[in-house]
Amino acid sequence: MHKLAGIRLNPLLNDHHGRHGGTCPRLVQVENGATTQLDLPEETEIFAVKWTADGQRFALTVRHSDRLRLWVGSVAGDVAEIEGLALNPLLGSAVSWLPDQNRLLVRRIPSRGPAPEPPATPLGPEIMEGAGASSRSTYEARNLLETAHDDALFEYYATSELAIVDPATGQVDVIGAPALYTKAKFSPSGEYLLVKRLIGPWSHEVAWWRFASEIEVWNDHGKFVATIASLPVADAVPAHGVPIGPRSVAWRSTAPHTLFWVEALDGGNPVAEVPHRDRLMRLEAPFTAEPEVVFKAEHRIQPQRCGWGADGSMLMLTQRERIRRWRYVWLLDVDNGTSRLWFDLDEGDRYGSPGFPMFRTLPNGRQVLRQQGDAVYFSGSGATDEGDRPFLDLRHLVTGKTERLFRCAPDRYEYVVAFADGENRVVLRSESAVDVPNYHLATFSQPIEAAEGEATRALTRQPITQFEDATPQLRAIEKRIVRYERNDGVPLSFHLYLPPGYQEGTPLPTVLYAYPMEYSGAATAGQVSGSTQRFMRLYGASHLYFLLQGYAVLDQTAMPILGDPETAYDAFIPQLVADAEAAVAKAVEIGVADPERIGVIGHSHGGLMVANLLAHTDLFRAGIARSGSYNKTNQPFGFQAERRPLFEARDVYVQLSPTFFADQINDPVLIIHGDDDSNPGTPPFQSQVFYEAVRGAGGTTRLVLLPFEDHGYRARESVEHVLWEQFRWFDQYVMGR
């Protein structure tokens, strides 16, 4: 593995480290469930699938033992490799269909020699320098380049060349010289190619997506047409800010060859006082005129939440107000210059969420909003006090009224995966606490009478798949959603899991798992998330494995921190303590938890939670803190949603840091950390120093550093060892075995 400019890289495959794909590939026909196996070599894995717009053919990115290769197939079940290609997906998707849906644009590894060898001795000292700089965003500053040899390796592995592949003939035409391409996208007309490539020298302070770059338009033969932007290295982006200059440059889906992008009007600074924070820009072929301002936004535009209308010149544009955490959805007519607010919402309000729009694919492969007349299809999780009930709505563009076509029944968990064909048939994924997830072809029929919020269309269904339960022993685990209140009236909840064979009213040793979240108000903080009807599967080093050891588990335990986003962390500790006290009291009240045998677990920000709860309460017999940050003064320019630097909020940084209160930790704490954690806020020394503080203050503690592991744990050896450590710790200090 190499760590290069924000990437952990597998040099054998020229791909991301630790990546895995799908095996045993097969096609399942939606209409009748007929299954066709794909004849791929046994030891391969599928990393990506790209379908043509008509759904009849597909391109596969396939992992072989030595490289990523390109295979092409059809719904008839035939597959064939395009010989002689090694794909390079390091800086973006390596395969896409051209607008003609017959040919493929690929990023392939060019002819090259062996990888650069490391020098026998360093070429010189590592030097960093600053003069007159200001605080900046550091979240992306992980796995950065450090040496001249790193620079050479990054250039070697990230370089690709652009080629057009004709699967019918196997012909490969190179249209782009070797470079570090981060974007290559044909216009809807197929006449132009939008290209973004990185420009050296390579920064050692930011990841590759903040490197200097050139954004250009070429013709369909790879000849230069115009420069759209020359962007400098973005190494001074304010915390929670954005780079200056064009960002999210993309083709308009409903025009032959028109570019749109977003630019900051506030210098990228989210706290600058300006009347407009962003603007939407347009530039049409032949790209020689000055870009045109289409719309000025009061708040930050979120390009990933925008979408083109199916017809005409409508653009659904989303803005986000950072302070209020509020989302505004606008409808623009980019040709006629009109705009209006469609709807707005508190982004933390799960109960009131309208969901997100669905899309369909045009014949040229571009995506547009899926509409029925003047209404757009929206799907969402449908959160309620009793758990999630996913839905499918039609939201009308003119009136804003919604028509609920589908809503999951309370005793199952079902959601729309995609439309099958036309507007009346969809593919549903259906499961329950005891039924393995399977897919169904559902057909809408006549309107029906329905209570408010319920489905207004009848639905018939037929099964597509017949998957079976591989772990039936887990079906004996019982799940409930439990609601309660904090001492100040804030509504809270947790998901209660009870072990197989549980006898009602029997107090059990209990594990509480949580992750603190910030909210601007009590109404959204107390909303229930998730569903008791989800089919349980256990992954990795999950705390839910304690259920098979005879423990009760409180999962998704609400730990809200309420307040103004700018100052919410001023009250972090008292609110955290109140959250934990309420959860423990409720678990004891309902007769599930033995108050003398409760342990607490958290990962990352949850690890910080564990350490602080052990330092400031006597609620728990022991704790397990994983990959946490225990001294916030080592993150002087903000953390989580805290924007204030250390110099403006010294007391807050110290109060949040359990290392300063290690002498108050009287209960045993197991500290686990990946010894190669790349998260800027949680380097391994955070756990090492915290361990020394607790140990030196006379506390009971154990530090486990997992070799080669990042912020999450992936190796089988690591996962199994973490489970063993967790069972052993709580069995000794919570269960009392």
N, C-alpha and C positions, 0 to 999 in steps of 0.2 A: 504494500500500500504506500502511495505517496500522498502527501498533503500539499495541494497546489491551488492557491488563489481561491479558497473557499470550497474546494472539491477534495474528497477522499477518493483516490483513483486506484483502480485495479490495473496495473500495467500490462498484465497478460492479455486482457480483453480490450484494453483502451476504453474502459467504462467505469462507472461509479462503483466504488468498493462496497461489498456486502449486498449487492442487488441480486434478487432472485425473481424468477418468472414462473410461468405456468407450465405444468406437465400434463401428459395424457390428453392432448387437444382433440376436440371433436366438435362437429357442427350439429346443432339441434334445430330441427325445423319447427318454427313457431306453430304452424297450422296443425300438425299432427304428432309432434314429438319425435319424429324419425331422427335417428342419430347416425352420423357418419364419422368414423375415425379418420384423422389426418395422418398420412404416412410420413412422419418426420423421424429422423434418427432417434434412437431410444434415449440417448444421453443429453438431448438438447432441452432447452427451456425457451418458451415464448415470452419475450419482454414487451412487445407492443403489437397491436393490430390496427391497421388503417384500412377501412372499408371504402369502396367507391360509393359515390352518391346514390347509385341505384341498388346498392346492397348485394350485388352479384359477385363481386370479386374483392379480394383483400390482399394486403401486403403485410408480411410478418417480419418483425425483427427477432431473430433467433440466435440464442446463445449456443455456440459450439465450444469445444474445449479450448480453442485457440483464439477465437474472435467472434464478433457479432456479424451474422450474415443475413442476407436478404432472400426471403422466400415469397413467392406469389402463388395464390390459389383462387379457387372459385367455389361457389356453393355446391357444385357437383362433387366436391371432395378432392379434386386434383390439386396437388401442390408441387412446386418445382423451385429449386434454388437458382438464383441468378449468379452464375459462377464468377469468381474473380473479384468479388466486392467484399471489403471489410468496412463496416459502418462505424461512424464516429458520433455518438450521441452525447458527448461530454457537455457541450454548450447549448443543447436544444435538440428537438426532435430530428432524427436522422432521415426520416422517410415521410414523404407527403405526395399525394396524387396531384398531378397538374389539372387545370380546369377542364381539359378534354377528357379526364377520367380514364385515359388509356396509358399515359406515361407517368413515371415517377421522378420526383426530384429527390436526390439523396445527397447526404454528406458522407463522403467516404474517406478513408485514410489514404493519403497519397503515397507514392513510392518514397521510401525513406530508408536510411541506414539504421544502425543500432541506436538505442537511446543513449544520450550523453552520460558519460561516466563521471562519477564524483571526483573532484580533485583530491590528490593525496594529502594536501594540506590546505587550510582555508586560504582564499585569495586575499583576505584582509579582514578587518574587524567589521562587525555589524553595526551600522550607524543609523540613528534616528535623530531628527532635529525638528524643533518647532520654534517659531518666532511670531508673536502676535496672533496666535491661533485662538479659536474659540471652541467651546464644547461641541461635540458632534455625535452622531449616532454611531454606536460601536457594536450593535447587536450582530451585524453581519461579519464582524471581524474575527473569523475563525478559520483555521487551516490555511493561514495566509502564506504567501511566499516569504522566504527569509534570506535566501542566499542567491548568488549568481547561478549556482547549479540548479536551484529550484526554478529560476527564471527559464533556464534552458530546457528543463524537463516539461514545464508548463507549455512552452511554445511547441515542443516536440509532440506531446500527446494531444493538445487541443487543436492543432492545425488539421484542417480538412480541405477537401476540394469539392466543388459542386458539380454534379453530373446528372444528366437526364437519362433514364433507363426506360427502354421499351420492352416490357415483359414478353410481348408477342414474338419479337425477333431476337431478344437478348442484346440488342445494340446499346452501347453506353457512350454518350457524348459528353465530354467534360466541357463545362461552360464557365467555370470559375477557377482561377489560379489558386494554389494553396494559400490559405489564410485562416484566421481564427474567427469563423463565422458564428454569430449568435442568433441571426435571423436570416431566413431565405424564404420568401413567400411570393408566389406569382399573383398578379392582379387577377380579378375575376375574368377579365377578357383574355388572359393568357399572353398579352402583348408585352408586359413589363414584369420585372422581378425586383422586389424590395429586399435589400441586403443590408445587414448590419454586421460590421467586423471590428474586432478590437485592434487598437493601435498601441504599440509600445512607446516608451519603456514601461515595464510592468511595475506597478505599485506594490510596496510591501506593507501598506497600511489598510488597504481595503480589498474586498473580494472581486472576482472578475467582472461581476455585473456592475461594478462602479468604475471599471477601467475606462480610459479614453477610447472613443470609438468613432467610426465614420458610418453614417447612414446614407445609403445611395440607392438610386434606381438604375437598373440595367435594362436592356432590351431582352427579348426572349432568346437571344444567342449569346448572352453574357457580355455584351458591349456596354460600356459606361454611357449613361444618359445624363444624370444630374446628381449633385450632392444635395441631400436634404438637410443634413446637420453634421457638424464636426464638434463632438462633445468632449470636453476635457475630462480628466480623471476627477471623479466626484468624491474627494477625500475630506470635504468640509460640510457634509450634509448635517443640518441640525437634528438633534434628537427628535424623533417622531416626524421628521420633515421629509422632503423629497429633493432630488437633484434639480438644478436649474436646466433650462433648455428643453427641447422636445422630448417627451417620454411617451411610451405606448404608441409608437407610430404604426399605423395599420391601414390596410385597404378598406374602403367602404364596400360592404357586401353587395349593395344594390346599385352600384355604378361600375362601368367598365374598368376605370383606372383612376380613381380619386383617393388621395391619402388624407387621413385625419390623424391628429395627435393632440396631446394635452401639454400645456406649458404653465409653470407656476408664475403667479403675479406677485408673490410675497417673498421672493428670494428663496423659496423652499422652506421658509421658517413658519411653523404652524402657529406661533404666538405673535407674529407681526400683525399690527393693526392696519388692515387694508380693506377697502370696500369689496374687492373681489380677490379670491385666493387662486383661482385657476382660470384658464381660457382654453376653449376648443378651437383648433386651427384646421384649415383645409387648404389643400394644394392639388390642382388638377393637371393632368397631362397637357402639354409636354414638360411641365415642372420648371418652367423658366420664369414664371411670374412670381410676385411676392405672395407669400402665404396670406390667406384671408382669415380674419377673426370671425368665427361663426357664433360663439356664445361665450359670455363671461359668467363664471360661477362664483357665488358668494362663498361657497365652501369647497373643500377638496373634491375633485372629480375622481371617481373610482372606475377606471376603464374596464376592470374585470367584471363590473356589474352593469355594463351597458349592452345594448343590443339593437340591431337594425330591424325596422319593421319589415314585414313580408312584402309589402308593396309601397311604391312611392318613395318619399324621402324622410320618413319618420325615423328618429333615433330616440330610444329610451336611454336617458342619461341619469346616472346616480351620483349624488353628492353626499359627503359625510361631514357633519359638524363634529369636530373632535371633542370640544368642551362638553357638549350636551350628549355626546354619543347618539346623535340623531341622524337619520337617513332621509334624504329627499329624492324622490323619483320624478324626473321631468320628462315631458314629451316635446321634442324639438322637430320642427320641419326645417331641415337644413337647406332646402332649396328656396323656400319662401321666407325664411328668416323669422319664423314665429316660434314661441316657446310658452309652455305653461306647466305648472306644477300638477302632477297626476295624483300622487299621494305622498305622505310622509309618515314616519314612524320612529319610535324609540327602538334602537337596534337591539336593546336588551329585553324587549317585551316579547317573549316567546309566545304568550297566549294570543297576542294581537298580531303576530307576524303573518303577512300575506303570502309567505313563501317566496319562491323565486321563479322567474319565467322559464318556460320550456322553449326549446329551439327545434327547428327542422333544417334539413340540408337541401340547398338548391342543386339543380343539375350540374352546376360547375363546382360543387363541393363547398361553397360558402354557407355559413350559418346565418339564419334569420329567426326572429321570434315566431313561435308557432301560434298562428291565429285562426280564429273562426269568425269571418267577417270583421267587425270592429272590436273583437274581444281577443285577449291574449290568455293562453293557458298558463296557469301558475300551479306549482306543486309545493307542498311544505310539510313540516313534521307535525303540525296540528297539536301543539302542546296544550294540555289541560291539567286541572288539579289531580286527575286520576291517571295521568300519563299521556304519552304521545299517541295521537290518532291521525296519521297522515291523510292528506286530502289532495284532490285535484279540482281546481276552480277555473272558471272563465271570468276574467276581469275586463269589463268594458272600457274602451279607451275614452269614450265621450262622457259617459255618466259616472264612471268609476264603480258602478254596481258590480257585484260578483254573483255568479251562479255556481253552486257547489254540485259538481257532477259525481264525485266519489268521496266517501269518507270511510276510513277503516272502522270496523266494528270494535266495540270495547274489549271483546274477548280474543282478539287476534292482533297481529301487527302486520299490516300490508301497505305497500306503496307502489305507485306507478313507476315502472322502470323506463318505459318508452311507449310510443305509439306503434302499433303493429302495421296497419295500413289504413288510410283514410282517417276519419275523425271519430269513429265509433268503436274502434278496437284498440286495446292497450295490453301491454304485458305487465302483469302484477307479480310482485314477489310477496309470498305469503308464508307466515310462520306463526307459531304460538310458543308458549313456554314448554310445550311437550311435542310440538310438531316441527320437524326439520324444515328449514326454508326450501320452498319449491316455487317454480314459476308457473303462471297460469295465463292463458289467453282469455281476456275478459271483453265482453261485448256490451256496450250501452244500448238500452232499448227505450221503452216509453217513459215519459215523465211520471213521477209518483208523488203522492203527498208526503211531506217530510217536515219534521220539527226544525226550528231555526238552527242552522249550522250543520244539518245532516244532509246526506246525499239526496238529490232530487231526480235521479235517474235510476231505473232498474238496471241490474247487472247480472249477466249470466257468465259462467266461466267454464273452461275446460283445462285440465292439467297439461302442461308441456313437459315438465321433468318429474322424475320419481326418485329423488335422492333419499337415502336412508340415514338413520341416526347412527353415527359411529361411536357415540359415547352415551349409551342409554342410562348408565349409572348416574349421570348428572341430572336426569329428569326428576330425581327424588329430592332435589334442592328446591325449597320453597322461596318465592320472592314476593315482597310486598312493598308498597310505597307508604311511608309513614310521614305524616305532617304534624307540625308542632310550632311553637312560637319561642322567640328569644325573649329575654326578660324585659326588653323595651317594646315588645309587640311585633317585631319583625317576623313575618312568616318564614318558616324553614321546612326542609324535608330531607329525608335520606331514603335510600333503597335498602331495605332489610332483606338479607339472605339468611336462610336457616338451613342447617346441615341435614343430610338424609336421616330420617328416623327421628326427627325432633319431636319431643313431647311437649305440647302446649303448656306454658306456665313454668317451664324449667329454666332457671337462670343459667346462662352459659358463659364461658370465657368468650370475650368479644374483641373483634378487631375493627377499629374505626379508620377508614381511609378517606382522605379529602384533599382538595386543592383550593386554596383561597382565591376568590375572584372579587374584582372591584365593580361596584354598582353605584349609580347616581341616586337611586331611590329604593325604598323598601318594597314597593309593589313588584318590581321586576326581580329583586333579590330572592324573593320567596317562591318564585315560580318553579314548578316541578319540571324536570327534564327526564327523558328516557321513558321506558315502558316495562312493566312486569311481564309483558307478553313476548319479549324478545327471547329467541332460542339461545340458551347459554352455551358458549364455547369458551374454553380457557386458553389463554395465550401467554407465552413468555413466563416471566417471574410474577405472574398476577397474584395479588393478595387474595383473590377468590379461592385459591387452592386451600386456604385455611378451612374452608367449609368441609373438605374431605378429611380434616384432622379433628373435627368435632367443635369448631368455633362457630359462633354467629359472626356475620360481617355486616357492618354499616358502610355501604358504598355510596359514592356521589353525595357524601354528607355536605350539606350546604355550609360554606364558610364565607359568607359575604362580608365585604368591607364597604360600608356605605359612606358617601360623602362627595363633595366637589372633587372631580377628577384631578384637580391641581393639588389638593391637600388631603386626599382620602387617607394617605398613609400616616397622617398625624395621629389617627386613632386606631392604628392597626392592632396593637397588642390588646387593648381592652375589648375591641370588637371580636377579635379572634377568641379570646377567653370566653366571652359571652356566648359565641357560637358553639364552642365545644361543651360548655356547661349545659346548654339547652339540649344538645344531641345526647349527651350521656344521661341526663335526667329523664329524657323521653324513653331511651332504651331500657332504663331500669324500671320506669313506671309501667311499661307494658309487659314486664316480667321476662324479658329476653336476656338482658345483660346482668351479669353478676358485678356489682359496683366495685368489688375488690379484685376483679380479674378483667381489666380492660386495657388493651394496648392500642397504640396509634401508629399509623404508617403514612408516609408521604414521600413523593418523589419530586425533585427539583424545587419549585416554589413550595410544594408540599413538604419537602424536607426541612425547609426553613420553618414551616408551620410546626412540625413535630418538635424541633428543638426549642422553639419559643413556648409551646404548650408545656413541655417538661420543665422549662425554666420558671414559668409564671403560674402554674397550677399544680394541684396534687390529684388530678383526675385519673391519671394513668399509672399502671404498674410498670410499664416499660414502653419504649418507643423504637421505631426503625426509621432512620432518616437516610434517604437515598439521593445521591447526586445533588446535594443542596448547596446553597450559598449562605454562609453563616456569619459573614462580616461584610456588610454592605458598604463600608468605607473603601473597600477594594473595587467598587463600581462607582467611581465618583461622579459619573455623568448620567445617572438615572438607572432604573430597573423596573421591570414590569410596566405599569402605567405611570410610574413616578418620573416626572420630567425634570424636577428641580435638581440641580447638581448638589453635591455634598456641601459646598460652600454656602448654599442658601438654606440648607435644612440639616445642619450637623446633628442636632439632637434626634431628629427622626431617623437618620442613618444609623446612629448608635443604638437607639431604642429597639430598632428592628433586628439588631445583630446579636444572636444568642451567645456568640463567643464572649461578649462582654459580661454575660450573666451566667457563665458556665459554672460558677461556684454555687448557683441556686439549683442546679440540675441534680436532684437526689435520686432519681429513678434511672434504671439501666437504659442506656441508649446504644443501639447498634448502628454504626455509620458505614454505609456502603457507597462506593464511588468507582466509576470507570477511570482507570489511571491514564487514559488518553482522551479525557473529556474536552471537546473543542468548543463548548458553549462558553462565550466570553464571561458570563456571570458565574459559572460554576467550575472553574478549574480545580483539579484535584487538591491543590493546596488548601482550598476552603475546608475540606473535610479533614485534612491532616492537621491544620492548626486548631480546628474545633476539637478534634480528638485530644490533642495535647492539652488544650484548655480544660476539658472535662477531666481527663486523667490526672493532670497536675493539681486540680482542685479537689481530688479525692473521690471523684465520681466513678461509677461502674460503666465502662464503655469498651467497645471493640470496633476496630477499624478494618474494613475489608476493601482492598484496592484490586479491582478486576483487570488483569492484564489485557492491553490492546482495546479495551472497551471505550466507546464514546459516551454521550449523555444518556443513551439508552443501551440496554444490554442485549447482545444478539447471539453470541456464540453459545452452542448447546452447553458447553462446559460452564460458562458463566451463568446461564439461566438456571441450570440445575444446582450450581453451588449457592446462588442467591436463595433459592427455595430452601435448601438445606439450612443455611444460616438463619433464615427467617423462622422456620419451624423450630429450630433448636433454641433460638433466643426467646420466643414467646412461650414455648413449652416450659422453659426453665423459669422465666420471670413473670409470666402471665398465668399460664395453666397451672404452674406449680408442680410439674412432674419431677 
